[in-house]
Amino acid sequence: MPKILVGASAYIVLTFALAFIWNMILFRDTYVAMGAESMRENPIMPLGLVAILVEAAVLSWLFSAFFDGSFKQGLLLALAAGAFSMTYGALVVPAKFLIDPVAKYVLLELGFGVLHYGAAGAALAFVFRKSDRS
């Protein structure tokens, strides 16, 4: 299987696992309490799935094109790419929707983003590492 597909698959599995644990186990009640007035009772799951698929494809492509093989660069590449998603989720969402307290939401979203994209960077660095056999 081409490395881009392996990388994208790793990102998808990692994202579902981390998001489930973070959003449905560790901080579910906190998120519900902060956004109770603006939350959907039943989230539109296909929209989230499309977002994850696009992110997986883009990050995997970025790694195939720009990754130099170092673990540090893998973390930085994923965190830089994830900065767009992290800042939108942490800063724009509470600016547009009733979420209280805002500071707590911002910290949770930024924390998840750093954990998520840091872990994705590590996983993709592993997938796209340079092998000794060329």
C-alpha positions, 0 to 999 in steps of 0.5 A, spaced: 500 500 500 502 506 498 505 510 504 500 516 502 494 511 504 498 508 510 499 515 513 492 517 511 489 511 514 494 512 521 491 519 521 484 517 521 484 511 526 488 516 531 483 521 530 477 517 531 481 514 537 483 520 540 477 524 539 472 519 542 476 518 548 477 526 549 470 528 547 466 522 549 469 520 555 474 525 559 470 531 557 463 530 555 460 533 561 464 539 560 463 540 553 455 539 554 455 544 560 459 549 556 455 549 550 448 546 552 444 552 548 448 551 542 449 544 541 446 539 537 442 533 540 445 529 534 451 531 531 451 531 523 457 525 523 458 525 516 460 532 516 466 530 521 467 524 517 469 528 511 473 533 515 477 527 518 478 524 511 480 531 508 485 532 513 488 525 513 489 526 505 492 533 506 497 531 512 499 525 508 500 528 502 504 534 506 508 529 509 510 525 502 512 532 499 516 535 505 518 530 510 525 530 511 525 524 515 526 527 522 522 526 528 522 533 530 520 535 523 514 531 523 512 534 529 513 541 527 510 539 520 503 536 523 503 542 528 503 547 523 498 544 519 494 543 525 494 550 527 489 552 522 484 547 525 486 548 532 485 556 532 479 555 528 476 550 533 479 554 539 478 561 537 472 562 532 467 557 534 466 561 541 466 567 538 460 565 534 456 561 538 454 561 546 460 557 549 461 559 557 466 559 560 470 561 553 477 561 557 475 553 559 473 552 552 479 555 549 484 551 553 480 544 552 480 545 544 488 548 544 490 542 549 486 537 544 489 540 538 496 540 541 495 532 543 492 530 536 496 534 531 502 532 536 500 524 536 499 525 528 506 528 527 509 522 531 505 517 527 506 520 520 513 521 522 513 513 523 510 512 517 514 516 512 521 515 516 526 514 511 528 506 511 535 504 510 534 500 504 532 504 498 
